[in-house]
Amino acid sequence: MTRARAVVLVAFAAFAAVIATGCGAHPELLVEKTLEARQKALASLDVEGYVALFHPQYRYKPDSTQTIRSQTEQRFTKYRTIQLYTTNRRVTFEQDGEIASVVQEFTLQAEMLDGQIVRHADTEYFKLKRHRRWGLFTEYLFYEGLSV
């Protein structure tokens, strides 16, 4: 076997391993990754990052004319900072792992543009739906019940 052929085989094996990792990751880890990305997007007021976490089939309010993007932009412009802290998370899977139902307690602390600090604590319930990007990587995205 030539050296060039060996390099190609090693590169192919590495590529296959990357694909397998994205496709075969445990659902619990994928859900956790999405929830961590949400906290990070909120903390950095990253509209693009936040909007990217919503499933293309996301169901919110059928009578609303606003998009997820417009709602997020409108809300994020009111704040200097947003911090979300979660506890007591319970995740259950339905439909052979296609849907993840999440129940968690949260505390949200935000600093408004005028310097006022707002705190809110409650329990939130929402669903995430499995989504395959580019046919290779699987992730869970917000699907239902999360207030934008």
Buried (B, 14 or more C-beta within 10 A) or exposed (E): EEEEEEEEEEEEEEEEEEEEEBEEBEBEEBBBEBBEBBBEBBEEBBBEBBBEBBBEEBEBEEEEEEEBBBBBBEBBEEBEEBEBEBEEBEBEBEEEEBBBBBEBBBEBBBBEEEEEEEEEEEEBEBBBBBBEEEEEBBBBBBBBBBEB
